[in-house]
C-alpha cells in the first residue's frame, strides 16, 4: 500500500485521532480498498500523527 496515497486520504484529520475518526476521514476523501483495508485493521487506540499511522500500517 502506498503511504503517500494513504496520507492524501487523511487530510483534515485533527490529531490525536481515534481509529474511527481516521477511518471516517479516509472514507470521506474517497480512499480506495487498499487504504480502507489497512486503516480498518489498525488497533483501536489514539494516533498522534500521520507518522504513527504509517508505522502501525507498515507493521501489519
Secondary structure, 3 states (H helix, E strand, C coil): CCHHHHHHHCCCCCCCEEHHHHHHHHHHCCCCHHHHHHHHCCCCCEECCHHHHHHHHHCC
